[in-house]
């Protein structure tokens, strides 16, 4: 209770993510009665001095219902068309519902590209702050009509989208309303399974709870939620995963009631730029480094120099985000590369003073400066 009370008291912005299964009724259509109840709960938080951003799924389910289709379309073009129709209806439902409480819904459609670029990221953050200052409730969804995985514009799922939106704010709390009541201490089908009230660190033991013991492959929607929770808690922000259909769930969480699973944040908050690098940018390449470089980055807060690089994977340009791995394959950091992949291949393993003679110039001493490097 003390941990929850501290988290609630320190969180001014609530990022509430609600999935399609929670929003839909037994027929797979939008449950307008539930949406009305959810809106009332959100207004309850706002009236107590909080700001709320709602990350809402449901565009496809809404479109399927509006068009009277038998189910979710299989081909991409039709699926995106149905999402476009459904999104218009979905935001209309939210606007009608919130207007009953003298509030306005504001539609915010994003693709991953909107947050990968630093300038676009900052513009998006400013827009959210302006909407909240106006007292509106931003309703966020992926722009399904244009987001295509092959073009690297999709978030993958709304859990990741919610995590990236939460990273736009300081003093925020991410609440993921799910069709399960939290993270269980064993297989939820086990009659003795119980929801973990609190998780201090998301380590291998916690991850194993959502991993098939025989295959080692993560299973179910909880794996996605856990990945998002790990990303956000490392930014210094808390996460709660709770049952979305639990009566009056948001006010009860606000009161500190021990519902769902609270994932505690690391003690230190990352600066905005490092939150962006660690959570919002997409890695387009990989650098494998030796143990000396690992120690320098992790223990001494140093930049990554060419001499510590053992291998370069992928193709990337200066300024793009790369993943930094140890020799064992464990990701230890992410950062913005000062050089493209071809130049790094030429200078890897070399001392910084030799860069100019190898490349003909040396714009940077570091491959990744510590200010553009965030530990993962």
KEKE-3310 file (N, C-alpha, C; in steps of 0.2 Angstrom, whole numbers, plus 5000, padded with zeros to 4 digits):
npx = (5004:5010:5019:5011:5003:5013:5017:5005:5002:5013:5011:5005:5000:4990:4992:4981:4978:4968:4962:4956:4948:4944:4936:4926:4910:4902:4899:4909:4908:4909:4907:4896:4890:4900:4910:4905:4905:4919:4923:4917:4924:4937:4934:4932:4945:4951:4944:4950:4962:4971:4979:4973:4977:4971:4974:4968:4962:4952:4947:4946:4937:4926:4923:4920:4908:4900:4900:4893:4900:4905:4917:4934:4943:4955:4964:4976:4973:4959:4957:4963:4955:4943:4947:4948:4935:4930:4937:4933:4920:4923:4929:4919:4910:4917:4918:4904:4901:4910:4906:4895:4899:4904:4916:4929:4933:4949:4955:4970:4980:4993:5009:5023:5034:5031:5036:5049:5057:5066:5062:5049:5044:5046:5037:5025:5024:5023:5010:5002:5003:4997:4984:4980:4981:4970:4960:4955:4952:4964:4963:4971:4977:4984:4988:4980:4977:4987:4999:5011:5020:5030:5035:5041:5033:5024:5018:5018:5010:4997:5001:5014:5013:5007:5017:5026:5020:5018:5031:5033:5030:5034:5033:5022:5010:5008:4994:4988:4974:4968:4962:4964:4968:4980:4998:5001:5007:5010:5005:4990:4979:4980:4973:4978:4984:4989:4988:5002:5005:5015:5029:5046:5058:5059:5065:5074:5067:5054:5050:5050:5038:5029:5032:5033:5037:5043:5046:5052:5047:5039:5023:5006:4996:5001:5015:5019:5014:5022:5034:5033:5031:5043:5051:5046:5047:5061:5063:5061:5047:5032:5021:5005:4996:4980:4964:4953:4939:4936:4925:4923:4937:4948:4946:4947:4960:4966:4963:4972:4970:4974:4974:4977:4994:5007:5021:5036:5046:5063:5075:5080:5075:5075:5082:5073:5078:5085:5075:5068:5077:5079:5066:5057:5063:5068:5078:5090:5101:5116:5129:5142:5151:5167:5172:5178:5173:5160:5161:5166:5155:5144:5148:5156:5150:5154:5158:5155:5168:5178:5187:5182:5173:5168:5160:5149:5133:5120:5113:5115:5113:5122:5116:5106:5097:5106:5107:5117:5127:5133:5147:5140:5128:5119:5109:5115:5114:5107:5109:5113:5121:5136:5142:5140:5136:5146:5158:5160:5164:5176:5184:5182:5188:5200:5210:5205:5213:5217:5206:5205:5215:5211:5198:5199:5194:5189:5175:5169:5175:5170:5160:5147:5141:5141:5130:5121:5118:5109:5107:5101)
npy = (4994:5006:5008:5009:5020:5030:5030:5033:5046:5053:5053:5063:5063:5051:5038:5028:5013:5004:4988:4980:4968:4971:4982:4977:4968:4952:4949:4954:4967:4985:4989:5000:5003:5000:5009:5021:5019:5019:5031:5039:5035:5040:5054:5055:5054:5066:5076:5076:5082:5076:5073:5064:5053:5043:5028:5019:5004:4996:5001:4993:4983:4992:4996:4984:4981:4992:4990:4978:4966:4949:4945:4949:4956:4948:4953:4966:4979:4979:4978:4989:4999:4996:4999:5013:5017:5012:5019:5033:5031:5026:5037:5046:5040:5041:5055:5059:5053:5058:5071:5072:5073:5086:5087:5086:5075:5071:5067:5058:5052:5041:5035:5024:5031:5044:5046:5041:5051:5064:5078:5077:5070:5079:5088:5081:5078:5092:5095:5086:5091:5103:5100:5093:5104:5112:5105:5094:5076:5067:5054:5041:5032:5019:5024:5015:5015:5019:5014:5002:4987:4983:4996:5001:5008:5004:5001:4989:4984:4990:4990:4993:5005:5013:5013:5020:5033:5036:5038:5051:5059:5066:5061:5052:5039:5023:5014:4999:4992:4976:4960:4951:4950:4954:4951:4934:4922:4910:4898:4905:4896:4887:4882:4887:4899:4916:4933:4944:4956:4966:4971:4972:4972:4968:4954:4939:4929:4934:4936:4923:4919:4921:4913:4899:4884:4873:4877:4889:4900:4916:4919:4923:4938:4944:4944:4954:4965:4965:4967:4980:4986:4984:4992:5005:5006:5006:5019:5026:5026:5021:5006:4999:4984:4979:4972:4976:4976:4975:4981:4999:5002:5011:5023:5015:5011:5023:5026:5019:5005:4988:4982:4972:4972:4980:4988:4993:5008:5011:5019:5031:5044:5044:5057:5067:5066:5054:5045:5045:5040:5027:5021:5026:5026:5017:5003:5001:4995:4985:4985:4975:4974:4973:4967:4976:4988:4987:4987:5000:5008:5004:5005:5016:5026:5030:5036:5026:5020:5017:5008:4998:4991:4976:4970:4974:4975:4976:4990:5007:5025:5040:5046:5038:5025:5013:4996:4991:4977:4965:4953:4941:4942:4950:4964:4979:4993:5007:5018:5034:5033:5041:5038:5030:5013:5008:5015:5013:4999:5000:5007:5000:4993:5001:5014:5030:5041:5036:5037:5048:5046:5034:5036:5048:5059:5066:5068:5065:5060:5049:5035:5033:5045:5048:5056:5053:5040:5027:5016:4999)
npz = (5000:5004:4993:4982:4986:4986:4972:4966:4971:4966:4952:4940:4927:4919:4909:4900:4894:4884:4878:4863:4867:4879:4876:4868:4866:4868:4855:4848:4844:4847:4864:4870:4882:4891:4887:4891:4905:4907:4902:4912:4923:4920:4920:4933:4938:4932:4938:4950:4949:4940:4924:4909:4897:4884:4877:4865:4858:4846:4833:4822:4827:4829:4815:4809:4816:4811:4798:4797:4795:4795:4802:4806:4793:4781:4772:4769:4764:4764:4778:4783:4777:4784:4796:4795:4793:4805:4815:4814:4818:4831:4838:4837:4846:4858:4859:4860:4872:4882:4881:4888:4900:4900:4894:4881:4868:4860:4845:4841:4830:4827:4819:4820:4815:4818:4831:4830:4824:4830:4830:4826:4837:4848:4844:4844:4858:4862:4857:4864:4877:4875:4872:4884:4893:4889:4894:4887:4882:4876:4864:4859:4845:4834:4818:4808:4795:4787:4793:4790:4792:4784:4780:4791:4800:4809:4826:4831:4841:4852:4865:4865:4859:4869:4879:4872:4871:4885:4888:4883:4893:4909:4926:4925:4924:4918:4914:4910:4905:4905:4898:4908:4925:4929:4932:4934:4946:4942:4929:4924:4922:4932:4947:4959:4956:4958:4957:4956:4967:4967:4958:4958:4950:4933:4929:4923:4930:4932:4918:4914:4919:4909:4898:4888:4895:4889:4876:4877:4871:4872:4877:4873:4876:4888:4887:4878:4885:4896:4891:4887:4899:4905:4897:4901:4915:4916:4912:4923:4927:4933:4931:4929:4928:4925:4928:4915:4916:4929:4941:4942:4941:4938:4948:4959:4959:4959:4972:4979:4981:4981:4967:4953:4945:4951:4944:4949:4947:4941:4952:4947:4936:4918:4907:4895:4882:4883:4886:4874:4865:4871:4871:4861:4848:4833:4832:4820:4817:4823:4835:4841:4855:4865:4881:4888:4883:4887:4901:4902:4897:4905:4919:4920:4913:4901:4883:4868:4860:4844:4846:4854:4847:4840:4830:4816:4812:4800:4790:4791:4794:4799:4814:4816:4826:4835:4841:4855:4859:4870:4869:4872:4867:4874:4875:4880:4879:4869:4856:4847:4832:4827:4815:4799:4794:4786:4787:4801:4800:4794:4804:4816:4831:4831:4837:4842:4837:4825:4816:4807:4798:4792:4787:4781:4787:4803:4810:4823:4838:4845:4842:4847:4857:4875:4879:4870:4872:4880:4893:4893)
capx = (5000:5014:5022:5005:5001:5018:5016:4999:5003:5018:5009:5000:4998:4989:4991:4977:4978:4962:4962:4949:4945:4940:4931:4921:4905:4903:4899:4915:4907:4910:4902:4895:4889:4907:4914:4902:4907:4926:4923:4915:4930:4942:4932:4934:4953:4952:4941:4954:4968:4975:4978:4973:4978:4968:4976:4962:4961:4944:4945:4944:4931:4921:4922:4917:4901:4897:4898:4890:4904:4905:4923:4939:4946:4961:4969:4978:4969:4952:4958:4965:4948:4938:4949:4947:4928:4929:4940:4928:4914:4925:4930:4912:4907:4920:4916:4897:4901:4914:4902:4890:4903:4907:4923:4930:4938:4953:4958:4977:4982:5001:5013:5029:5038:5030:5040:5056:5061:5067:5058:5042:5043:5045:5031:5020:5024:5020:5003:4998:5003:4992:4977:4979:4980:4964:4956:4953:4955:4967:4961:4976:4977:4989:4985:4980:4975:4994:5004:5013:5026:5036:5038:5043:5029:5019:5021:5017:5003:4995:5005:5020:5011:5005:5023:5030:5016:5020:5038:5033:5029:5037:5028:5017:5009:5005:4989:4986:4968:4968:4956:4967:4968:4987:5003:5000:5013:5011:5000:4983:4974:4981:4968:4981:4988:4988:4990:5007:5003:5020:5035:5051:5062:5057:5071:5072:5062:5047:5049:5048:5031:5025:5036:5032:5043:5046:5049:5055:5044:5034:5016:5000:4997:5005:5022:5019:5013:5028:5040:5031:5032:5050:5054:5044:5050:5068:5063:5059:5040:5028:5016:5000:4992:4974:4958:4949:4932:4934:4921:4926:4944:4952:4945:4950:4967:4968:4963:4978:4968:4979:4972:4982:5001:5011:5028:5040:5051:5070:5075:5082:5072:5080:5081:5069:5081:5087:5069:5066:5082:5078:5059:5053:5067:5068:5085:5091:5108:5118:5136:5144:5157:5171:5170:5181:5169:5154:5162:5166:5148:5139:5151:5159:5146:5158:5155:5157:5174:5178:5192:5179:5168:5170:5156:5144:5127:5114:5114:5112:5116:5123:5110:5101:5098:5108:5108:5124:5127:5139:5149:5136:5122:5114:5108:5117:5112:5105:5112:5113:5128:5139:5145:5137:5139:5152:5163:5162:5167:5183:5187:5181:5195:5205:5210:5201:5217:5218:5200:5206:5219:5207:5192:5200:5191:5186:5170:5168:5180:5166:5155:5141:5143:5137:5124:5116:5118:5105:5108:5095)
capy = (5000:5012:5009:5011:5027:5035:5030:5037:5053:5056:5053:5068:5061:5044:5035:5023:5009:4999:4984:4978:4963:4975:4987:4974:4964:4945:4948:4957:4974:4990:4989:5007:5004:5000:5015:5026:5018:5020:5039:5042:5034:5045:5060:5055:5056:5072:5080:5076:5086:5072:5073:5057:5051:5036:5024:5015:5000:4996:5004:4987:4981:4997:4995:4977:4982:4997:4987:4972:4961:4943:4945:4953:4955:4945:4956:4972:4984:4979:4979:4997:5002:4995:5003:5020:5018:5011:5025:5038:5029:5026:5044:5049:5037:5044:5062:5059:5050:5063:5078:5071:5076:5093:5086:5085:5070:5074:5061:5058:5046:5041:5030:5024:5036:5051:5046:5040:5057:5068:5084:5075:5067:5084:5092:5077:5080:5098:5094:5082:5095:5108:5097:5092:5111:5114:5100:5088:5069:5064:5047:5039:5025:5019:5026:5009:5016:5020:5010:4996:4985:4983:5002:5002:5014:5002:5000:4982:4983:4996:4990:4997:5012:5016:5014:5026:5039:5037:5041:5058:5063:5065:5060:5049:5032:5019:5009:4994:4988:4970:4955:4947:4954:4956:4946:4929:4919:4904:4898:4907:4891:4884:4884:4891:4905:4922:4939:4947:4963:4971:4968:4977:4972:4964:4950:4933:4925:4937:4935:4916:4918:4922:4910:4892:4881:4868:4880:4895:4906:4920:4917:4927:4946:4947:4945:4961:4970:4964:4970:4988:4988:4984:4998:5011:5006:5008:5026:5029:5027:5015:5003:4995:4980:4977:4970:4982:4975:4976:4987:5005:5000:5017:5026:5011:5011:5030:5026:5015:4998:4983:4978:4972:4971:4987:4987:4999:5011:5012:5025:5038:5045:5046:5063:5066:5063:5047:5041:5045:5035:5020:5019:5028:5025:5010:5001:4999:4991:4983:4985:4970:4977:4969:4967:4983:4993:4986:4990:5008:5011:5002:5006:5023:5031:5033:5035:5021:5022:5013:5002:4993:4988:4969:4968:4979:4972:4980:4996:5013:5031:5044:5049:5033:5022:5006:4992:4989:4971:4962:4947:4935:4944:4954:4971:4983:5000:5009:5025:5037:5033:5046:5036:5025:5006:5006:5019:5009:4993:5002:5009:4996:4990:5005:5019:5036:5045:5034:5038:5053:5043:5029:5039:5055:5065:5063:5073:5064:5055:5044:5032:5035:5050:5046:5060:5050:5033:5025:5009:4995)
capz = (5000:5004:4987:4978:4988:4983:4965:4964:4973:4961:4945:4938:4920:4918:4902:4901:4888:4884:4872:4860:4871:4885:4874:4864:4869:4866:4848:4845:4843:4853:4870:4871:4889:4895:4885:4895:4911:4906:4902:4919:4928:4918:4922:4940:4939:4930:4943:4956:4947:4936:4917:4907:4890:4883:4871:4864:4852:4844:4827:4818:4829:4827:4808:4808:4818:4807:4791:4798:4793:4799:4806:4804:4786:4781:4768:4772:4761:4767:4785:4784:4775:4789:4802:4794:4795:4812:4819:4814:4823:4838:4840:4838:4852:4863:4859:4863:4879:4886:4881:4893:4906:4898:4891:4874:4866:4854:4841:4840:4826:4826:4817:4824:4812:4821:4837:4828:4822:4836:4830:4826:4844:4852:4841:4847:4865:4863:4856:4870:4883:4874:4873:4891:4896:4887:4897:4883:4884:4870:4862:4854:4842:4829:4812:4805:4788:4784:4796:4787:4795:4779:4779:4798:4802:4814:4833:4832:4845:4856:4872:4864:4857:4875:4882:4869:4873:4892:4888:4881:4899:4916:4932:4922:4926:4913:4917:4905:4906:4901:4900:4914:4931:4931:4931:4939:4949:4938:4924:4926:4923:4939:4952:4965:4953:4961:4954:4959:4969:4965:4955:4959:4945:4928:4927:4920:4934:4930:4911:4914:4920:4902:4893:4888:4898:4884:4870:4879:4868:4875:4874:4875:4876:4893:4885:4875:4891:4901:4887:4887:4906:4906:4894:4904:4922:4916:4911:4929:4927:4935:4927:4933:4923:4929:4924:4913:4917:4936:4942:4944:4942:4939:4954:4965:4958:4962:4980:4982:4982:4978:4962:4947:4947:4950:4942:4951:4942:4944:4956:4943:4929:4912:4904:4890:4876:4883:4886:4867:4862:4874:4871:4855:4842:4831:4831:4813:4816:4829:4836:4846:4858:4869:4888:4891:4881:4891:4908:4902:4896:4911:4926:4921:4910:4895:4877:4864:4855:4839:4848:4858:4843:4837:4824:4814:4808:4797:4787:4794:4792:4805:4817:4817:4832:4835:4847:4857:4862:4873:4865:4873:4863:4878:4874:4886:4877:4863:4855:4840:4829:4823:4808:4795:4796:4782:4790:4807:4798:4793:4810:4822:4834:4830:4842:4839:4833:4818:4812:4801:4792:4789:4783:4778:4791:4809:4813:4830:4842:4848:4838:4850:4863:4880:4879:4865:4874:4885:4895:4893)
cpx = (5004:5017:5017:5004:5007:5018:5010:5000:5008:5016:5003:4997:4997:4988:4987:4976:4972:4962:4956:4945:4941:4935:4925:4916:4906:4902:4905:4914:4908:4904:4901:4894:4896:4910:4911:4904:4915:4927:4922:4921:4936:4941:4933:4941:4954:4950:4945:4961:4973:4974:4978:4973:4975:4970:4971:4962:4954:4942:4942:4937:4925:4919:4918:4909:4897:4895:4895:4894:4904:4911:4928:4942:4953:4966:4970:4974:4962:4952:4959:4958:4943:4940:4948:4939:4927:4932:4936:4922:4917:4926:4924:4909:4910:4918:4909:4897:4905:4910:4897:4893:4906:4914:4923:4935:4942:4957:4966:4979:4990:5003:5019:5034:5037:5034:5047:5060:5061:5062:5051:5040:5042:5038:5025:5019:5021:5012:4999:4998:4998:4985:4975:4977:4973:4958:4953:4956:4957:4965:4966:4975:4982:4985:4985:4979:4982:4999:5005:5019:5032:5039:5041:5039:5024:5022:5021:5011:5003:4998:5011:5019:5010:5012:5027:5026:5018:5027:5038:5032:5033:5032:5022:5016:5005:5000:4987:4980:4967:4962:4958:4968:4975:4992:5002:5007:5015:5006:4993:4978:4975:4977:4971:4985:4985:4991:4996:5005:5008:5026:5041:5056:5060:5063:5069:5067:5055:5046:5047:5041:5026:5028:5035:5038:5047:5049:5053:5053:5039:5028:5011:5001:5000:5012:5023:5018:5019:5034:5039:5033:5039:5053:5052:5047:5058:5069:5062:5052:5037:5023:5011:4996:4986:4969:4953:4941:4930:4930:4924:4934:4949:4952:4948:4957:4970:4968:4968:4976:4972:4976:4977:4989:5004:5018:5032:5045:5058:5070:5076:5078:5077:5078:5077:5072:5083:5081:5067:5071:5080:5071:5056:5057:5067:5076:5086:5098:5110:5126:5137:5151:5160:5169:5173:5176:5162:5155:5163:5159:5144:5142:5154:5156:5150:5155:5158:5162:5174:5183:5188:5174:5171:5166:5151:5139:5122:5117:5111:5116:5118:5117:5105:5102:5101:5108:5115:5123:5133:5141:5144:5129:5117:5114:5110:5115:5110:5107:5111:5120:5130:5142:5140:5140:5145:5158:5165:5165:5175:5187:5186:5188:5201:5205:5208:5206:5219:5212:5201:5210:5216:5202:5193:5198:5189:5181:5169:5173:5176:5161:5148:5143:5139:5131:5119:5116:5114:5106:5101:5095)
cpy = (5006:5013:5012:5019:5032:5035:5034:5045:5057:5056:5058:5066:5053:5042:5028:5019:5004:4995:4982:4973:4966:4979:4983:4969:4957:4944:4951:4965:4979:4989:4997:5008:5004:5006:5021:5025:5020:5028:5042:5041:5039:5052:5061:5057:5063:5077:5081:5078:5082:5074:5066:5057:5044:5033:5019:5011:5000:4998:4998:4984:4985:4996:4989:4978:4986:4994:4981:4966:4955:4942:4950:4952:4952:4949:4963:4978:4985:4981:4986:5001:5002:4999:5010:5021:5017:5017:5031:5037:5029:5033:5047:5047:5040:5052:5063:5057:5055:5070:5078:5073:5082:5092:5085:5079:5073:5068:5063:5051:5046:5035:5030:5029:5043:5051:5044:5046:5061:5074:5083:5073:5073:5088:5088:5078:5086:5098:5091:5087:5101:5106:5096:5099:5114:5110:5095:5082:5067:5056:5045:5032:5025:5021:5020:5010:5017:5016:5003:4993:4985:4990:5005:5008:5011:5001:4993:4980:4989:4996:4994:5004:5016:5017:5020:5033:5041:5040:5048:5062:5062:5064:5057:5041:5029:5014:5005:4990:4982:4966:4950:4952:4956:4951:4940:4925:4913:4904:4900:4901:4886:4886:4888:4897:4911:4928:4942:4954:4968:4967:4974:4978:4967:4960:4944:4929:4928:4936:4928:4915:4918:4918:4902:4888:4876:4872:4886:4901:4910:4919:4922:4934:4948:4948:4952:4966:4970:4968:4978:4990:4988:4991:5005:5011:5008:5016:5030:5030:5021:5013:4999:4991:4977:4975:4975:4982:4974:4982:4993:5005:5006:5021:5022:5011:5018:5030:5022:5007:4994:4979:4978:4971:4978:4985:4994:5001:5010:5018:5032:5038:5047:5053:5062:5063:5056:5042:5040:5039:5028:5017:5020:5027:5018:5008:4998:4995:4989:4983:4980:4973:4972:4971:4974:4988:4993:4989:4998:5011:5010:5005:5013:5028:5034:5032:5028:5023:5016:5007:4997:4989:4981:4968:4973:4975:4977:4986:5002:5019:5035:5047:5044:5029:5015:5003:4990:4983:4969:4956:4941:4937:4948:4961:4975:4991:5001:5017:5027:5037:5039:5045:5031:5018:5005:5009:5015:5003:4995:5004:5005:4993:4995:5011:5026:5040:5043:5035:5042:5050:5037:5031:5045:5061:5062:5068:5071:5059:5049:5041:5033:5039:5048:5050:5057:5042:5032:5018:5006:4989)
cpz = (5000:4997:4982:4979:4985:4976:4963:4965:4968:4954:4944:4931:4920:4911:4903:4894:4889:4878:4869:4864:4876:4882:4870:4868:4866:4859:4844:4843:4849:4858:4872:4879:4893:4893:4890:4902:4912:4906:4909:4924:4926:4920:4930:4942:4937:4935:4949:4954:4943:4928:4914:4899:4889:4877:4870:4857:4850:4837:4822:4820:4828:4820:4806:4810:4813:4800:4791:4795:4797:4804:4803:4797:4786:4777:4770:4770:4764:4774:4787:4782:4781:4795:4801:4795:4802:4817:4819:4818:4830:4841:4842:4844:4858:4864:4862:4870:4884:4886:4886:4900:4905:4897:4884:4873:4860:4851:4840:4837:4825:4822:4821:4821:4815:4828:4836:4827:4828:4836:4830:4833:4848:4850:4844:4854:4866:4862:4861:4876:4881:4874:4880:4895:4894:4890:4893:4885:4877:4869:4857:4851:4836:4822:4807:4797:4784:4787:4793:4790:4791:4779:4786:4801:4808:4820:4834:4836:4850:4863:4871:4862:4864:4879:4879:4871:4880:4892:4886:4888:4905:4921:4929:4925:4920:4916:4911:4907:4902:4902:4905:4919:4933:4929:4936:4941:4946:4933:4927:4926:4929:4944:4958:4962:4957:4957:4959:4961:4966:4962:4955:4953:4940:4926:4924:4923:4932:4923:4910:4915:4914:4897:4894:4891:4894:4879:4871:4875:4872:4872:4877:4875:4882:4892:4882:4881:4895:4897:4888:4895:4908:4903:4898:4911:4921:4914:4918:4930:4929:4930:4931:4927:4927:4925:4922:4915:4925:4937:4945:4945:4943:4945:4960:4965:4961:4969:4983:4983:4978:4973:4956:4950:4946:4949:4944:4947:4945:4947:4952:4937:4924:4910:4898:4884:4877:4884:4878:4864:4865:4872:4864:4848:4840:4829:4823:4811:4823:4829:4842:4849:4863:4876:4891:4889:4885:4898:4907:4901:4903:4918:4926:4917:4904:4888:4874:4859:4850:4841:4851:4854:4839:4831:4823:4810:4806:4793:4790:4793:4799:4808:4819:4823:4831:4841:4849:4861:4865:4868:4866:4870:4868:4876:4880:4885:4870:4862:4848:4838:4826:4816:4805:4796:4792:4785:4797:4806:4797:4799:4816:4824:4833:4835:4838:4835:4826:4813:4806:4796:4789:4784:4779:4781:4798:4812:4820:4832:4844:4842:4841:4857:4869:4881:4875:4866:4880:4887:4895:4897)
residu = (UNK:UNK:UNK:UNK:UNK:UNK:UNK:UNK:UNK:UNK:UNK:UNK:UNK:UNK:UNK:UNK:UNK:UNK:UNK:UNK:UNK:UNK:UNK:UNK:UNK:UNK:UNK:UNK:UNK:UNK:UNK:UNK:UNK:UNK:UNK:UNK:UNK:UNK:UNK:UNK:UNK:UNK:UNK:UNK:UNK:UNK:UNK:UNK:UNK:UNK:UNK:UNK:UNK:UNK:UNK:UNK:UNK:UNK:UNK:UNK:UNK:UNK:UNK:UNK:UNK:UNK:UNK:UNK:UNK:UNK:UNK:UNK:UNK:UNK:UNK:UNK:UNK:UNK:UNK:UNK:UNK:UNK:UNK:UNK:UNK:UNK:UNK:UNK:UNK:UNK:UNK:UNK:UNK:UNK:UNK:UNK:UNK:UNK:UNK:UNK:UNK:UNK:UNK:UNK:UNK:UNK:UNK:UNK:UNK:UNK:UNK:UNK:UNK:UNK:UNK:UNK:UNK:UNK:UNK:UNK:UNK:UNK:UNK:UNK:UNK:UNK:UNK:UNK:UNK:UNK:UNK:UNK:UNK:UNK:UNK:UNK:UNK:UNK:UNK:UNK:UNK:UNK:UNK:UNK:UNK:UNK:UNK:UNK:UNK:UNK:UNK:UNK:UNK:UNK:UNK:UNK:UNK:UNK:UNK:UNK:UNK:UNK:UNK:UNK:UNK:UNK:UNK:UNK:UNK:UNK:UNK:UNK:UNK:UNK:UNK:UNK:UNK:UNK:UNK:UNK:UNK:UNK:UNK:UNK:UNK:UNK:UNK:UNK:UNK:UNK:UNK:UNK:UNK:UNK:UNK:UNK:UNK:UNK:UNK:UNK:UNK:UNK:UNK:UNK:UNK:UNK:UNK:UNK:UNK:UNK:UNK:UNK:UNK:UNK:UNK:UNK:UNK:UNK:UNK:UNK:UNK:UNK:UNK:UNK:UNK:UNK:UNK:UNK:UNK:UNK:UNK:UNK:UNK:UNK:UNK:UNK:UNK:UNK:UNK:UNK:UNK:UNK:UNK:UNK:UNK:UNK:UNK:UNK:UNK:UNK:UNK:UNK:UNK:UNK:UNK:UNK:UNK:UNK:UNK:UNK:UNK:UNK:UNK:UNK:UNK:UNK:UNK:UNK:UNK:UNK:UNK:UNK:UNK:UNK:UNK:UNK:UNK:UNK:UNK:UNK:UNK:UNK:UNK:UNK:UNK:UNK:UNK:UNK:UNK:UNK:UNK:UNK:UNK:UNK:UNK:UNK:UNK:UNK:UNK:UNK:UNK:UNK:UNK:UNK:UNK:UNK:UNK:UNK:UNK:UNK:UNK:UNK:UNK:UNK:UNK:UNK:UNK:UNK:UNK:UNK:UNK:UNK:UNK:UNK:UNK:UNK:UNK:UNK:UNK:UNK:UNK:UNK:UNK:UNK:UNK:UNK:UNK:UNK:UNK:UNK:UNK:UNK:UNK:UNK:UNK:UNK:UNK:UNK:UNK:UNK:UNK:UNK:UNK:UNK:UNK:UNK:UNK:UNK:UNK:UNK:UNK:UNK:UNK:UNK:UNK:UNK:UNK:UNK:UNK:UNK:UNK:UNK:UNK:UNK:UNK:UNK)
# end
